[in-house]
């Protein structure tokens, strides 16, 4: 795509009133719209955590850890950027407070600053700006959309807002600000309230930034009266107040934004209307319409252990998995009904009764995870779906658990386990990656896994090969443990097929059962959900959903 601008443009997206208001989807949608207008677009996420990356964060607090091709462990919003923009991002597109400070301290130790006094301001904001510009240059982008995590007014993101202010000061025509705010409708009041957004806008003004666009999130569309009120009290032109009501699918958001003429508003603000541009979202619109037209349903059980968050369900832990299920279902003209099941419910006194409930599902998926909690429940789930011919798809840990179940019940190795589960088992069919044992023993868990994209060779005639329609693939990994090579021959002699292996044949990447034995029983050591895109669903998720539909019919 040809560059359309003389100098790159930068769109900062910040959040007002509360967290979880949808900044990630809003940023992704802005990028989608500007890409549809013919511009090269990249996206960055700034997280205000001290953590260097997202790899060591508790998923029930932070949500999914998304992995890039280069192995960077980052925030789930990076997954939204990749899915919406259909691009591959790299570690330069993601930064945290810890990562920024770490680099500044490294430079100071190496006399990069020539003995000067290194200070929070301006040196930290300057490092943030350097990273933003480097990411934009590496992507050869016309436009960079930069999401600043957290909420306006929090201490943690002030430094990043300062960096954005400095960029605006130095290039006022190339930088703009979008505030995603929330307008509550208290049930006992029955009226949409703009005051929280007004306060958020003034707090943003307090750090020297004026919003150019306010995306007004609420349960229902914004009316003319509230739009006028926000424009008046927040000093934003009415055309820059974009209504963002709740929608059935996040894939409706770009369409909804464009109904508010957001593409033109942004183009006007950044001086991009020197060429007559139109937003071509036809392909996206066709995809977004699919679930509305779907007449058949497919029911999928996702058995995990990270869903519980107090009295609430935290589906964000597996967001890429859930979106991959939805995307493949939509492309097959199906409405997915996804139930979140706790693995621990398949342990203990009620396990038999709960296992029988699995028979009502068209397919069962076990996603990745770490640790031993709920693992015996997952093994029982795999045994039930294998014996009852229910389509099964195991991701990462889900494949390892399938191998353990097979070893226990087909090889007769009753103590078969993963070394993560039982370091003293005599049959560790899943063992730690060579070279990592010393690091784990020392408690050094950060960035010690097989991370990022690795190639695999597929066996002809297998489900995997027929699904991918190619001999070699590249998929993203995030794990420390592998199928123990000492057990591969015995497992294969018992009927398990390792249909995907590393090019040197040492590492087992895909395990499956022949269709003559089971309609669909397949596990992968990698994370195919990270490569799923709305306009190009993943072939293995397609195969799983097709098998699930076949069972339903």
C-alpha positions as CSV (number, residue, x, y, z in Angstrom):
1,X,0.0,0.0,0.0
2,X,1.4,3.4,-1.0
3,X,2.0,5.9,1.8
4,X,-0.6,8.7,1.8
5,X,1.0,11.2,4.2
6,X,4.1,13.4,4.3
7,X,4.6,12.8,8.0
8,X,3.0,10.1,10.2
9,X,-0.2,10.9,12.1
10,X,-0.7,9.8,15.7
11,X,-4.1,9.1,17.3
12,X,-4.0,8.7,21.1
13,X,-6.9,6.8,22.7
14,X,-7.5,7.4,26.4
15,X,-10.3,6.3,28.8
16,X,-12.5,8.3,31.1
17,X,-14.9,7.4,34.0
18,X,-14.0,3.7,34.4
19,X,-11.9,0.8,33.2
20,X,-13.2,-1.8,30.9
21,X,-15.1,0.8,28.9
22,X,-13.8,-0.6,25.5
23,X,-10.7,1.4,24.7
24,X,-9.1,-1.6,23.0
25,X,-12.1,-2.3,20.7
26,X,-12.4,1.4,20.1
27,X,-8.7,1.7,19.1
28,X,-9.0,-1.4,16.9
29,X,-12.2,0.0,15.2
30,X,-10.5,3.4,14.6
31,X,-7.6,1.6,13.0
32,X,-10.0,-0.5,10.9
33,X,-11.8,2.6,9.6
34,X,-8.7,4.4,8.7
35,X,-7.3,1.4,7.0
36,X,-10.5,1.1,5.0
37,X,-9.9,4.7,3.9
38,X,-6.7,3.6,2.2
39,X,-4.1,4.4,4.9
40,X,-1.3,2.2,6.3
41,X,-2.2,1.8,10.0
42,X,-0.3,0.3,13.0
43,X,-1.4,0.2,16.6
44,X,0.4,0.4,20.0
45,X,-0.7,-0.5,23.5
46,X,0.8,1.3,26.6
47,X,0.2,-0.5,29.9
48,X,0.9,1.4,33.1
49,X,2.2,-1.7,34.9
50,X,5.6,-2.0,36.4
51,X,5.7,-5.5,35.0
52,X,8.1,-5.7,32.0
53,X,5.5,-7.7,30.1
54,X,2.2,-9.5,30.7
55,X,3.8,-12.9,31.0
56,X,3.9,-13.2,34.8
57,X,0.5,-11.5,35.5
58,X,-2.4,-13.5,37.0
59,X,-4.9,-14.0,34.2
60,X,-7.9,-13.7,36.5
61,X,-6.7,-10.1,37.3
62,X,-5.3,-9.1,33.9
63,X,-7.1,-11.3,31.4
64,X,-5.5,-13.2,28.5
65,X,-1.8,-13.0,27.8
66,X,-1.5,-12.5,24.1
67,X,1.7,-13.8,22.3
68,X,3.2,-12.2,19.2
69,X,5.2,-13.9,16.4
70,X,8.4,-12.7,18.0
71,X,7.5,-14.2,21.4
72,X,6.5,-11.0,23.2
73,X,3.9,-11.6,25.9
74,X,1.5,-8.7,25.9
75,X,-1.9,-7.4,26.7
76,X,-5.1,-8.9,25.2
77,X,-5.8,-5.7,23.3
78,X,-2.9,-6.5,21.0
79,X,-4.9,-9.4,19.9
80,X,-7.8,-7.1,19.0
81,X,-5.5,-4.9,17.0
82,X,-4.1,-7.9,15.1
83,X,-7.6,-9.3,14.5
84,X,-9.3,-6.1,13.4
85,X,-6.4,-4.7,11.3
86,X,-5.3,-8.1,10.0
87,X,-1.6,-7.4,10.7
88,X,1.2,-9.0,12.7
89,X,2.6,-6.7,15.4
90,X,5.9,-7.0,17.2
91,X,7.3,-6.2,20.7
92,X,8.0,-2.5,19.7
93,X,4.2,-2.1,19.5
94,X,3.8,-2.9,23.2
95,X,5.2,-1.1,26.2
96,X,4.7,-1.1,30.0
97,X,6.0,1.3,32.7
98,X,8.5,-1.4,33.7
99,X,9.8,-1.8,30.1
100,X,10.2,1.9,29.6
101,X,12.0,2.5,32.9
102,X,14.2,-0.6,32.4
103,X,15.4,0.8,29.1
104,X,16.1,4.3,30.5
105,X,18.1,2.8,33.4
106,X,20.0,0.5,31.0
107,X,20.9,3.6,28.9
108,X,22.0,5.5,32.0
109,X,24.2,2.7,33.1
110,X,25.8,2.7,29.7
111,X,26.5,6.5,29.8
112,X,24.0,7.1,27.1
113,X,23.1,10.4,28.8
114,X,26.7,11.5,29.1
115,X,26.6,12.0,32.8
116,X,23.6,14.2,32.8
117,X,21.0,14.0,35.6
118,X,18.4,11.6,34.3
119,X,14.9,12.6,35.4
120,X,11.4,11.2,35.2
121,X,10.5,14.3,33.1
122,X,11.5,14.6,30.3
123,X,13.6,11.4,30.0
124,X,10.8,8.9,30.5
125,X,8.3,10.6,28.1
126,X,11.1,10.9,25.6
127,X,11.7,7.1,25.7
128,X,8.0,6.6,25.2
129,X,8.0,8.9,22.2
130,X,11.0,7.1,20.8
131,X,9.2,3.8,21.0
132,X,6.0,5.2,19.4
133,X,8.0,6.7,16.5
134,X,10.1,3.5,16.0
135,X,7.0,1.3,15.8
136,X,5.4,3.7,13.3
137,X,8.6,3.8,11.2
138,X,9.1,0.0,11.3
139,X,5.5,-0.5,10.1
140,X,5.9,2.2,7.4
141,X,2.6,3.5,8.7
142,X,0.7,6.6,7.8
143,X,-1.2,6.5,11.0
144,X,-0.4,5.0,14.5
145,X,-3.2,4.4,16.9
146,X,-1.9,4.5,20.5
147,X,-4.0,3.2,23.3
148,X,-3.0,4.5,26.8
149,X,-4.1,1.9,29.4
150,X,-5.9,2.8,32.6
151,X,-8.3,5.7,33.2
152,X,-7.7,9.4,33.2
153,X,-6.8,10.7,36.6
154,X,-4.9,7.6,37.7
155,X,-1.3,8.3,38.8
156,X,0.1,5.4,36.8
157,X,-0.5,6.8,33.3
158,X,0.4,10.4,33.9
159,X,3.9,9.9,32.3
160,X,2.3,8.5,29.1
161,X,-0.1,11.3,28.9
162,X,2.9,13.7,29.3
163,X,4.6,12.0,26.3
164,X,1.4,12.4,24.3
165,X,1.2,16.1,25.3
166,X,4.8,16.7,24.2
167,X,4.2,15.1,20.8
168,X,1.1,17.3,20.3
169,X,3.2,20.4,21.3
170,X,5.9,19.6,18.8
171,X,3.6,18.6,15.9
172,X,0.1,20.0,16.6
173,X,-1.2,19.0,13.1
174,X,-0.1,15.4,13.4
175,X,-1.5,14.4,16.8
176,X,-5.1,14.1,18.0
177,X,-6.8,12.7,21.1
178,X,-9.8,10.4,21.4
179,X,-11.4,9.9,24.8
180,X,-13.6,6.9,25.3
181,X,-15.9,7.7,28.2
182,X,-18.9,6.1,29.8
183,X,-22.4,7.7,30.3
184,X,-24.3,5.8,33.1
185,X,-28.0,5.5,33.3
186,X,-28.8,4.9,37.0
187,X,-31.8,2.6,37.1
188,X,-33.6,4.6,39.8
189,X,-33.0,7.9,37.9
190,X,-33.7,6.7,34.4
191,X,-31.7,9.4,32.8
192,X,-28.4,9.3,30.9
193,X,-25.8,11.3,32.9
194,X,-23.0,13.3,31.2
195,X,-21.4,14.7,34.4
196,X,-18.8,11.9,34.8
197,X,-17.7,12.5,31.3
198,X,-17.4,16.2,31.9
199,X,-15.2,15.6,34.9
200,X,-13.0,13.2,32.9
201,X,-12.6,15.8,30.2
202,X,-11.5,18.4,32.7
203,X,-9.1,16.0,34.3
204,X,-7.6,15.4,30.9
205,X,-7.4,19.2,30.4
206,X,-5.5,19.3,33.7
207,X,-2.6,17.5,32.1
208,X,-2.6,19.8,29.2
209,X,-4.6,17.7,26.7
210,X,-7.9,18.6,25.0
211,X,-9.9,15.7,23.5
212,X,-10.7,16.1,19.8
213,X,-13.2,13.3,19.8
214,X,-15.3,11.8,22.6
215,X,-16.6,8.3,22.1
216,X,-19.7,8.1,24.3
217,X,-20.2,4.6,25.6
218,X,-23.5,3.7,27.1
219,X,-26.3,1.1,27.1
220,X,-28.3,3.0,24.5
221,X,-27.5,5.5,21.7
222,X,-26.7,9.1,22.6
223,X,-29.5,11.6,22.0
224,X,-29.1,15.1,20.6
225,X,-29.6,16.8,24.0
226,X,-26.7,14.8,25.6
227,X,-24.5,15.2,22.6
228,X,-25.0,19.0,22.7
229,X,-24.3,19.0,26.4
230,X,-21.0,17.1,26.1
231,X,-19.9,19.3,23.2
232,X,-20.6,22.5,25.2
233,X,-19.0,21.4,28.5
234,X,-16.1,19.4,27.1
235,X,-15.2,21.9,24.4
236,X,-15.5,19.4,21.6
237,X,-17.3,20.1,18.3
238,X,-20.6,18.2,18.0
239,X,-19.3,16.3,15.0
240,X,-16.6,14.8,17.3
241,X,-19.1,13.3,19.8
242,X,-19.6,9.7,18.6
243,X,-22.4,7.6,20.0
244,X,-21.3,4.1,21.0
245,X,-24.2,2.1,22.4
246,X,-24.0,-1.5,23.4
247,X,-24.0,-3.8,20.4
248,X,-24.4,-7.5,19.9
249,X,-20.9,-8.1,18.6
250,X,-17.6,-6.2,18.9
251,X,-17.4,-6.5,15.1
252,X,-20.4,-4.2,14.7
253,X,-18.3,-1.4,16.4
254,X,-16.5,-0.1,13.3
255,X,-19.7,-0.1,11.4
256,X,-21.4,1.9,14.2
257,X,-18.6,4.4,14.4
258,X,-18.7,5.0,10.7
259,X,-22.4,5.7,10.9
260,X,-21.3,8.6,13.1
261,X,-18.9,9.7,10.3
262,X,-15.8,9.0,12.5
263,X,-13.5,8.4,9.5
264,X,-14.2,11.9,8.1
265,X,-14.0,13.5,11.5
266,X,-10.5,12.0,12.1
267,X,-9.4,12.9,8.5
268,X,-10.5,16.5,9.0
269,X,-8.7,16.8,12.3
270,X,-5.4,15.4,10.9
271,X,-5.6,17.2,7.6
272,X,-6.1,14.0,5.6
273,X,-8.8,15.1,3.3
274,X,-6.4,16.5,0.7
275,X,-7.5,13.4,-1.3
276,X,-11.1,12.4,-1.7
277,X,-11.3,9.3,0.4
278,X,-14.2,7.0,1.2
279,X,-14.3,4.3,3.9
280,X,-14.7,0.9,2.2
281,X,-15.9,-1.5,4.9
282,X,-17.9,-3.8,2.5
283,X,-15.9,-6.9,3.4
284,X,-16.1,-6.1,7.1
285,X,-19.8,-5.4,6.8
286,X,-20.4,-8.8,5.1
287,X,-18.6,-10.5,8.0
288,X,-20.4,-8.5,10.7
289,X,-23.8,-9.4,9.1
290,X,-23.2,-13.2,9.2
291,X,-24.3,-13.8,12.8
292,X,-27.5,-11.9,12.2
293,X,-28.3,-14.1,9.2
294,X,-27.3,-17.4,10.9
295,X,-30.2,-19.8,11.4
296,X,-28.4,-22.8,12.9
297,X,-26.8,-23.0,16.3
298,X,-23.7,-24.9,17.5
299,X,-23.1,-25.4,21.2
300,X,-19.5,-25.5,22.5
301,X,-18.3,-26.1,26.1
302,X,-15.1,-24.4,27.1
303,X,-13.6,-26.2,30.1
304,X,-11.2,-23.9,31.9
305,X,-10.0,-22.9,35.4
306,X,-9.7,-19.2,35.2
307,X,-13.3,-18.2,34.7
308,X,-14.1,-17.3,38.3
309,X,-13.7,-13.7,39.5
310,X,-15.5,-13.4,42.8
311,X,-19.2,-13.7,42.0
312,X,-18.6,-13.0,38.3
313,X,-17.4,-14.8,35.2
314,X,-14.2,-13.4,33.6
315,X,-14.3,-14.5,30.0
316,X,-11.4,-12.2,29.0
317,X,-9.0,-14.8,30.2
318,X,-9.8,-16.8,27.1
319,X,-10.8,-14.0,24.8
320,X,-8.9,-15.1,21.7
321,X,-10.2,-18.6,22.0
322,X,-13.8,-17.4,22.3
323,X,-13.4,-15.0,19.4
324,X,-11.9,-17.8,17.3
325,X,-14.9,-20.0,18.0
326,X,-17.2,-17.2,17.1
327,X,-15.4,-16.2,13.9
328,X,-15.3,-19.8,12.5
329,X,-19.0,-20.3,13.5
330,X,-19.9,-17.0,11.7
331,X,-18.1,-18.0,8.5
332,X,-20.0,-21.3,8.6
333,X,-23.3,-19.4,9.0
334,X,-23.7,-20.6,12.6
335,X,-24.6,-18.9,15.9
336,X,-22.2,-20.2,18.5
337,X,-23.6,-20.9,22.0
338,X,-20.6,-21.0,24.3
339,X,-20.8,-22.2,27.9
340,X,-18.0,-21.6,30.3
341,X,-17.4,-24.7,32.6
342,X,-15.1,-24.8,35.6
343,X,-12.7,-27.8,35.4
344,X,-13.0,-28.3,39.2
345,X,-16.7,-29.1,38.8
346,X,-15.6,-32.4,37.2
347,X,-13.7,-33.5,40.3
348,X,-15.1,-34.7,43.6
349,X,-18.6,-36.0,44.5
350,X,-20.6,-34.5,41.6
351,X,-18.1,-35.3,38.8
352,X,-20.0,-38.2,37.3
353,X,-23.2,-36.2,37.1
354,X,-21.4,-33.2,35.6
355,X,-19.6,-35.3,33.1
356,X,-22.9,-36.7,31.8
357,X,-24.0,-33.1,31.1
358,X,-21.3,-32.8,28.5
359,X,-23.3,-35.1,26.2
360,X,-25.6,-32.2,25.4
361,X,-22.8,-30.2,23.7
362,X,-21.8,-30.4,20.1
363,X,-18.1,-29.9,20.9
364,X,-15.8,-29.5,23.9
365,X,-12.6,-27.4,24.0
366,X,-10.0,-27.2,26.7
367,X,-7.8,-24.1,26.4
368,X,-4.2,-23.4,27.7
369,X,-3.3,-22.9,31.3
370,X,-0.7,-23.4,33.9
371,X,-0.6,-25.2,37.3
372,X,-2.3,-28.2,38.7
373,X,-5.7,-26.9,39.8
374,X,-8.5,-28.6,38.0
375,X,-6.3,-30.9,36.0
376,X,-7.9,-34.1,37.2
377,X,-11.2,-32.7,36.2
378,X,-9.9,-31.9,32.7
379,X,-8.5,-35.4,32.3
380,X,-11.9,-36.8,33.2
381,X,-13.5,-34.5,30.6
382,X,-11.1,-35.7,27.9
383,X,-11.9,-39.4,28.8
384,X,-15.6,-38.8,28.6
385,X,-15.5,-37.0,25.2
386,X,-13.1,-39.6,23.8
387,X,-15.3,-42.5,24.8
388,X,-18.6,-40.7,23.8
389,X,-17.3,-39.5,20.4
390,X,-17.9,-35.8,21.2
391,X,-15.6,-33.6,19.1
392,X,-12.7,-32.4,21.1
393,X,-10.2,-29.6,20.5
394,X,-7.3,-29.2,23.0
395,X,-5.1,-26.1,23.0
396,X,-1.6,-26.3,24.6
397,X,-2.4,-27.7,28.0
398,X,-5.5,-29.2,26.4
399,X,-3.2,-31.3,24.1
400,X,-1.0,-32.3,27.0
401,X,-4.0,-33.4,29.0
402,X,-5.3,-35.5,26.1
403,X,-1.9,-37.3,25.9
404,X,-2.0,-37.9,29.7
405,X,-5.5,-39.4,29.4
406,X,-4.5,-41.6,26.5
407,X,-1.4,-42.8,28.4
408,X,-3.4,-43.7,31.5
409,X,-6.3,-45.4,29.8
410,X,-4.8,-46.9,26.6
411,X,-1.2,-47.6,27.8
412,X,-2.2,-48.6,31.3
413,X,0.2,-46.0,32.9
414,X,-2.1,-45.1,35.8
415,X,0.3,-42.6,37.2
416,X,1.0,-40.9,33.8
417,X,1.2,-37.1,34.4
418,X,2.9,-33.9,33.5
419,X,6.0,-33.0,35.4
420,X,4.2,-29.7,36.2
421,X,1.6,-31.8,38.0
422,X,3.8,-34.4,39.7
423,X,7.6,-34.0,39.5
424,X,8.0,-37.4,41.1
425,X,5.8,-39.5,38.8
426,X,7.5,-42.5,37.2
427,X,5.7,-41.7,34.0
428,X,6.1,-38.1,33.1
429,X,4.6,-38.3,29.6
430,X,4.7,-34.5,29.6
431,X,8.0,-33.0,30.7
432,X,9.8,-29.7,30.9
433,X,11.6,-28.3,27.9
434,X,15.3,-29.2,27.9
435,X,17.4,-26.4,29.2
436,X,14.7,-24.9,31.3
437,X,14.9,-27.1,34.4
438,X,17.7,-25.0,36.1
439,X,15.8,-21.8,35.6
440,X,12.6,-23.2,37.0
441,X,14.4,-24.7,40.1
442,X,15.8,-21.2,40.7
443,X,12.3,-19.7,40.5
444,X,13.2,-17.7,37.4
445,X,9.8,-18.0,35.5
446,X,9.8,-14.8,33.5
447,X,10.3,-15.3,29.8
448,X,11.6,-18.9,30.1
449,X,9.2,-20.6,27.8
450,X,9.0,-21.6,24.2
451,X,7.5,-18.4,23.0
452,X,6.4,-17.0,19.6
453,X,6.1,-18.5,16.1
454,X,7.7,-21.9,15.4
455,X,7.3,-24.1,12.3
456,X,5.8,-27.6,12.2
457,X,5.6,-30.3,9.5
458,X,2.3,-32.0,9.0
459,X,1.6,-35.7,8.1
460,X,-0.2,-36.2,4.9
461,X,-3.6,-37.7,5.2
462,X,-4.2,-36.4,8.7
463,X,-7.0,-34.2,9.9
464,X,-4.4,-31.4,10.5
465,X,-3.0,-31.7,6.9
466,X,-6.5,-31.7,5.3
467,X,-7.5,-28.7,7.4
468,X,-4.4,-26.6,6.7
469,X,-4.1,-27.8,3.1
470,X,-0.3,-27.4,3.3
471,X,2.8,-29.4,4.4
472,X,4.3,-26.9,6.8
473,X,2.8,-24.3,9.1
474,X,3.9,-21.6,11.6
475,X,2.1,-21.2,14.9
476,X,2.6,-19.3,18.1
477,X,3.6,-21.0,21.3
478,X,3.6,-20.3,25.0
479,X,4.6,-23.2,27.2
480,X,7.4,-24.8,29.2
481,X,6.4,-28.5,28.8
482,X,6.4,-30.9,25.9
483,X,5.4,-34.4,25.1
484,X,8.2,-36.6,26.4
485,X,10.0,-38.1,23.4
486,X,10.5,-41.4,25.4
487,X,6.7,-42.1,25.2
488,X,6.0,-41.1,21.6
489,X,6.5,-44.6,20.0
490,X,4.3,-46.3,22.7
491,X,1.6,-43.8,22.3
492,X,1.6,-44.1,18.6
493,X,1.5,-47.9,18.8
494,X,-1.7,-47.5,20.9
495,X,-3.3,-45.5,18.2
496,X,-2.5,-41.8,18.9
497,X,-1.3,-40.0,15.8
498,X,1.3,-37.2,16.1
499,X,0.4,-35.5,12.9
500,X,2.5,-32.3,13.4
501,X,6.1,-32.2,14.5
502,X,8.9,-29.8,14.6
503,X,11.1,-29.9,11.5
504,X,13.7,-31.9,13.3
505,X,11.1,-34.4,14.5
506,X,11.9,-33.9,18.2
507,X,8.9,-31.9,19.4
508,X,5.3,-33.1,19.0
509,X,3.1,-30.2,17.8
510,X,-0.3,-31.9,17.0
511,X,-1.9,-35.1,18.3
512,X,-5.0,-36.6,16.9
513,X,-7.1,-39.7,16.5
514,X,-8.0,-41.1,13.1
515,X,-11.5,-40.2,12.0
516,X,-12.2,-44.0,11.9
517,X,-11.8,-43.9,15.7
518,X,-13.3,-40.6,16.6
519,X,-15.2,-37.9,14.6
520,X,-12.7,-35.2,15.8
521,X,-10.2,-35.6,18.5
522,X,-7.3,-33.2,18.1
523,X,-4.9,-31.3,20.3
524,X,-2.2,-28.8,19.5
525,X,0.8,-27.7,21.5
526,X,0.5,-24.2,20.1
527,X,-2.2,-21.5,20.3
528,X,-4.0,-21.3,17.0
529,X,-6.4,-18.7,18.4
530,X,-3.7,-16.1,18.2
531,X,-3.7,-16.4,14.4
532,X,-7.4,-16.2,13.9
533,X,-8.7,-13.1,12.0
534,X,-12.3,-12.0,11.3
535,X,-11.8,-12.1,7.5
536,X,-9.6,-15.3,7.6
537,X,-10.7,-17.8,10.3
538,X,-8.3,-20.4,11.5
539,X,-8.5,-23.8,9.6
540,X,-8.4,-25.9,12.8
541,X,-11.2,-24.0,14.4
542,X,-13.1,-24.3,11.2
543,X,-12.6,-28.1,11.2
544,X,-13.6,-28.3,14.9
545,X,-16.8,-26.3,14.3
546,X,-17.7,-28.4,11.2
547,X,-17.3,-31.6,13.3
548,X,-19.4,-30.1,16.0
549,X,-22.1,-29.2,13.6
550,X,-22.0,-32.7,12.1
551,X,-22.6,-34.2,15.6
552,X,-25.5,-31.8,16.1
553,X,-27.1,-32.8,12.9
